[in-house]
């Protein structure tokens, strides 16, 4: 539940009210489903059950209705950072707001690359795409939940000129 609430809050930071789809399994109890739904709604998300064959498609339209409602809703979308923000500031903001880190630790090589990109105007319009494990909010796939008191290590910065991405690499 804490990880789901964290992700809901990330999306709400962008000015959008998210939709949470509960992937219901035949082994899930009604109380478990209710607990997840209440937590998602309390965090500010719309919520629906997925239409699973295992439970007989008993609620196939609920998800469609909730997504339709979300699409029709007005939102106040905003990016996490302005394009003019320097790369190291972007990474710090992503680390703190999205991942919940206390800050960022750059290897000397990665920081030198970042400074080089920051000083060259041709990279001003490049977006930032973080490279890290999808298995954790941190750089370490073994760390689960919503950890506190950690620092995101950046070991390299890759560049994808065709896509116009600067890609800081976290962890191994």
HELIX and SHEET records of a PDB file:
HELIX    1   1 UNK A    2  UNK A   13  1                                  12    
HELIX    2   2 UNK A   30  UNK A   42  1                                  13    
HELIX    3   3 UNK A   53  UNK A   55  5                                   3    
HELIX    4   4 UNK A   60  UNK A   72  1                                  13    
HELIX    5   5 UNK A   87  UNK A   93  1                                   7    
HELIX    6   6 UNK A   94  UNK A   99  3                                   6    
HELIX    7   7 UNK A  108  UNK A  119  1                                  12    
HELIX    8   8 UNK A  121  UNK A  123  5                                   3    
SHEET    1   A 2 UNK A  19  UNK A  22  0                                        
SHEET    2   A 2 UNK A  46  UNK A  49  1                                        
SHEET    1   B 4 UNK A 103  UNK A 106  0                                        
SHEET    2   B 4 UNK A 151  UNK A 160  1                                        
SHEET    3   B 4 UNK A 165  UNK A 170 -1                                        
SHEET    4   B 4 UNK A 127  UNK A 128  1                                        
END                                                                             
